[in-house]
Amino acid sequence: MTHPMSAPLPRPVGWVASAFSMLAGLCLLALVFLTVADVVSRNVQGRSILGTIEISTVLMVGIAFLGLGAAEITGKHVSVSLIESRLPALGRLACSVLRLLLLVGLGALFILGMTEVYQGALQRGETTSGVLRLATAPWKLVLIMSFVVFFALAIWREIHQFLALRKDRPGKKVAA
């Protein structure tokens, strides 16, 4: 479904997602300034700014992953519900349970996997292969944190969607 969050978020989660969204915006702004500066440098001095490609790549990772939480809150992620919207209430409820299980499983897999990658990068002192040799561990930590926020929000949304579907199920007996 592509609807904004209907259930109120815990304040700290909303703050973190908003902060990540602002950081993504700052990364985008930095990328714009770097690109303009690089073009001007190439036209005026005849050479590019050293490390522009490395820095741009790191900034694009920040833009893409820091914005995940904000996209989940506002319902801006691409989704297709052509089949699900035609299912009876019980079928939609089953789809919600399946989505919830997939979110928990994939979230755990991504976060645990990225945590191992991050620890390995720290132990090896991993850097980019370009001229600047930028440390990769901080950006891998950004990935982990953005996945935690995204999956927490997505699971929160799905739990509330499941509860709403369960409550609105036709034929449900109401206790007197």
KOLDOMAR-187214 format. One record per residue (C-alpha): residue in one letter; residue number from 1; x, y negated, z negated. Coordinates in steps of 0.05 Angstrom, whole numbers. Each point is the difference from the previous one (the first is absolute). Last residue first. Layout:
<pts>
+------+-----+--------+--------+--------+
! code ! pos !      x !      y !      z !
+------+-----+--------+--------+--------+
!    A ! NUM !      X !      Y !      Z !
...
+------+-----+--------+--------+--------+
</pts>
This chain:
<pts>
+------+-----+--------+--------+--------+
! code ! pos !      x !      y !      z !
+------+-----+--------+--------+--------+
!    A ! 176 !   -435 !    174 !   -469 !
!    A ! 175 !     62 !     25 !     36 !
!    V ! 174 !      1 !    -19 !     73 !
!    K ! 173 !      6 !     56 !     50 !
!    K ! 172 !     40 !    -16 !     62 !
!    G ! 171 !    -42 !      9 !     62 !
!    P ! 170 !     37 !    -56 !     36 !
!    R ! 169 !     72 !    -11 !    -22 !
!    D ! 168 !      9 !    -73 !    -22 !
!    K ! 167 !     36 !     17 !    -65 !
!    R ! 166 !     47 !     50 !     32 !
!    L ! 165 !     16 !    -48 !     57 !
!    A ! 164 !     15 !    -56 !    -49 !
!    L ! 163 !     44 !     45 !    -43 !
!    F ! 162 !     38 !     24 !     62 !
!    Q ! 161 !     10 !    -72 !     23 !
!    H ! 160 !     25 !    -18 !    -69 !
!    I ! 159 !     50 !     57 !      0 !
!    E ! 158 !     20 !    -18 !     71 !
!    R ! 157 !     15 !    -72 !    -17 !
!    W ! 156 !     42 !     18 !    -60 !
!    I ! 155 !     37 !     52 !     41 !
!    A ! 154 !     14 !    -52 !     54 !
!    L ! 153 !     22 !    -51 !    -51 !
!    A ! 152 !     47 !     48 !    -36 !
!    F ! 151 !     25 !     25 !     68 !
!    F ! 150 !     17 !    -70 !     24 !
!    V ! 149 !     32 !    -23 !    -65 !
!    V ! 148 !     43 !     62 !     -7 !
!    F ! 147 !     18 !     -3 !     74 !
!    S ! 146 !     21 !    -73 !     -7 !
!    M ! 145 !     43 !     17 !    -60 !
!    I ! 144 !     35 !     57 !     35 !
!    L ! 143 !     12 !    -40 !     63 !
!    V ! 142 !     28 !    -59 !    -40 !
!    L ! 141 !     47 !     50 !    -35 !
!    K ! 140 !     23 !     22 !     69 !
!    W ! 139 !     14 !    -73 !     16 !
!    P ! 138 !     43 !     -7 !    -63 !
!    A ! 137 !     37 !     65 !     17 !
!    T ! 136 !     20 !    -20 !     71 !
!    A ! 135 !     60 !    -43 !    -17 !
!    L ! 134 !     19 !    -45 !     58 !
!    R ! 133 !     61 !     19 !     41 !
!    L ! 132 !      4 !    -69 !     33 !
!    V ! 131 !     27 !     24 !     67 !
!    G ! 130 !    -50 !     56 !     10 !
!    S ! 129 !     -5 !     70 !    -28 !
!    T ! 128 !    -45 !    -19 !    -58 !
!    T ! 127 !     25 !     19 !    -69 !
!    E ! 126 !     -3 !     60 !    -46 !
!    G ! 125 !     37 !     -5 !    -67 !
!    R ! 124 !      0 !     76 !     -2 !
!    Q ! 123 !    -33 !      7 !    -68 !
!    L ! 122 !    -49 !    -58 !     13 !
!    A ! 121 !    -20 !     27 !     69 !
!    G ! 120 !    -11 !     69 !    -30 !
!    Q ! 119 !    -44 !    -29 !    -55 !
!    Y ! 118 !    -41 !    -38 !     52 !
!    V ! 117 !     -8 !     63 !     44 !
!    E ! 116 !    -23 !     39 !    -61 !
!    T ! 115 !    -49 !    -54 !    -19 !
!    M ! 114 !    -24 !     -3 !     73 !
!    G ! 113 !    -18 !     74 !     -4 !
!    L ! 112 !    -35 !     -7 !    -67 !
!    I ! 111 !    -40 !    -60 !     25 !
!    F ! 110 !    -18 !     30 !     68 !
!    L ! 109 !    -19 !     69 !    -28 !
!    A ! 108 !    -40 !    -29 !    -58 !
!    G ! 107 !    -37 !    -47 !     46 !
!    L ! 106 !    -12 !     55 !     51 !
!    G ! 105 !    -31 !     45 !    -52 !
!    V ! 104 !    -41 !    -53 !    -36 !
!    L ! 103 !    -23 !    -31 !     65 !
!    L ! 102 !    -16 !     68 !     31 !
!    L ! 101 !    -41 !     20 !    -61 !
!    L ! 100 !    -39 !    -65 !      1 !
!    R !  99 !    -12 !      5 !     74 !
!    L !  98 !    -27 !     71 !     -8 !
!    V !  97 !    -45 !    -22 !    -57 !
!    S !  96 !    -26 !    -58 !     43 !
!    C !  95 !    -11 !     46 !     59 !
!    A !  94 !    -41 !     47 !    -45 !
!    L !  93 !    -43 !    -59 !    -23 !
!    R !  92 !    -10 !    -20 !     72 !
!    G !  91 !    -23 !     71 !     16 !
!    L !  90 !    -48 !      0 !    -60 !
!    A !  89 !    -30 !    -66 !     23 !
!    P !  88 !    -13 !     26 !     70 !
!    L !  87 !     53 !    -12 !     53 !
!    R !  86 !     -7 !    -52 !     55 !
!    S !  85 !     44 !    -52 !    -35 !
!    E !  84 !     54 !     54 !     -9 !
!    I !  83 !      6 !     13 !     74 !
!    L !  82 !     12 !    -70 !     24 !
!    S !  81 !     39 !    -20 !    -62 !
!    V !  80 !     64 !    -27 !     29 !
!    S !  79 !     49 !    -39 !    -42 !
!    V !  78 !     49 !    -56 !     12 !
!    H !  77 !     22 !    -33 !    -64 !
!    K !  76 !    -30 !    -69 !    -14 !
!    G !  75 !    -43 !     22 !    -59 !
!    T !  74 !     17 !    -63 !    -40 !
!    I !  73 !     31 !     38 !    -58 !
!    E !  72 !     34 !     51 !     45 !
!    A !  71 !     31 !    -53 !     44 !
!    A !  70 !     25 !    -37 !    -61 !
!    G !  69 !     32 !     64 !    -26 !
!    L !  68 !     34 !     17 !     66 !
!    G !  67 !     29 !    -70 !     10 !
!    L !  66 !     66 !     15 !    -35 !
!    F !  65 !     11 !     58 !     48 !
!    A !  64 !     -3 !    -35 !     67 !
!    I !  63 !     30 !    -67 !    -19 !
!    G !  62 !     57 !     31 !    -41 !
!    V !  61 !     18 !     49 !     55 !
!    M !  60 !     -1 !    -58 !     50 !
!    L !  59 !     47 !    -40 !    -46 !
!    V !  58 !     50 !     58 !     -2 !
!    T !  57 !     -1 !      5 !     75 !
!    S !  56 !      9 !    -75 !      9 !
!    I !  55 !     59 !      0 !    -48 !
!    E !  54 !     35 !     55 !     39 !
!    I !  53 !    -15 !    -32 !     68 !
!    T !  52 !     23 !    -69 !    -22 !
!    G !  51 !     65 !     27 !    -29 !
!    L !  50 !     45 !    -55 !     28 !
!    I !  49 !    -40 !    -57 !     31 !
!    S !  48 !      0 !      7 !     76 !
!    R !  47 !     50 !    -33 !     47 !
!    G !  46 !      0 !    -53 !     54 !
!    Q !  45 !      6 !    -56 !    -49 !
!    V !  44 !    -61 !    -41 !     20 !
!    N !  43 !    -45 !     52 !     34 !
!    R !  42 !     21 !     59 !    -42 !
!    S !  41 !     -2 !    -40 !    -64 !
!    V !  40 !    -69 !    -28 !     17 !
!    V !  39 !    -26 !     70 !     13 !
!    D !  38 !     31 !     25 !    -66 !
!    A !  37 !    -29 !    -58 !    -39 !
!    V !  36 !    -69 !     13 !     29 !
!    T !  35 !      5 !     74 !    -17 !
!    L !  34 !     26 !    -14 !    -70 !
!    F !  33 !    -55 !    -51 !    -14 !
!    V !  32 !    -55 !     49 !     24 !
!    L !  31 !     30 !     58 !    -39 !
!    A !  30 !      4 !    -43 !    -63 !
!    L !  29 !    -74 !    -19 !      8 !
!    L !  28 !    -18 !     73 !      9 !
!    C !  27 !     40 !     20 !    -61 !
!    L !  26 !    -35 !    -56 !    -39 !
!    G !  25 !    -67 !     27 !     22 !
!    A !  24 !     19 !     70 !    -21 !
!    L !  23 !     21 !    -29 !    -67 !
!    M !  22 !    -68 !    -34 !     -7 !
!    S !  21 !    -35 !     66 !     15 !
!    F !  20 !     44 !     36 !    -51 !
!    A !  19 !    -19 !    -52 !    -52 !
!    S !  18 !    -74 !      8 !     17 !
!    A !  17 !      6 !     76 !     -6 !
!    V !  16 !     36 !     -7 !    -67 !
!    W !  15 !    -53 !    -48 !    -25 !
!    G !  14 !    -57 !     44 !     22 !
!    V !  13 !     32 !     60 !    -34 !
!    P !  12 !     10 !    -40 !    -64 !
!    R !  11 !    -73 !    -24 !      1 !
!    P !  10 !    -32 !     69 !      4 !
!    L !   9 !    -39 !     -1 !     64 !
!    P !   8 !    -74 !    -14 !      3 !
!    A !   7 !    -39 !     51 !     41 !
!    S !   6 !    -23 !    -19 !     70 !
!    M !   5 !     69 !     -3 !     31 !
!    P !   4 !     -7 !    -28 !     70 !
!    H !   3 !    -37 !     42 !     52 !
!    T !   2 !     35 !     37 !     56 !
!    M !   1 !    -25 !     70 !    -13 !
+------+-----+--------+--------+--------+
</pts>
